[in-house]
């Protein structure tokens, strides 16, 4: 019986240490975008959260900053910015992918800031 208890305790210890020492603890990054409306917000958040390693993306339209929580063992800040630029928006100092930008609804393109959806 003592041996069974010891084995159970050992297995439990291994399981808990594996969970506690998860590689790639969650990180957070804030990125300035060129988003202008709710449609932009939905598009950026959706594309980010569908990307590998991204746990959460919330865009604040007041300051145009998207806060992204991600697993650094699965993605990185450069990849996150690339998702945003490939969606058609600027990401910090990186210019948007022009082809993707041109496919956005006209109201979501840069320079069209006087509207609300």
Secondary structure, DSSP 4 states (H G I P E B T S, - for coil): -HHHHHHHHHHHHHHHHHHHT-SS-EEEEEEEB---SHHHHHHHHHHHHTSTTEEEEEEETTTTEEEEEEETTT--HHHHHHHHHHHTS-BTTBPPPHHHHHHS-GGGSTT--S---
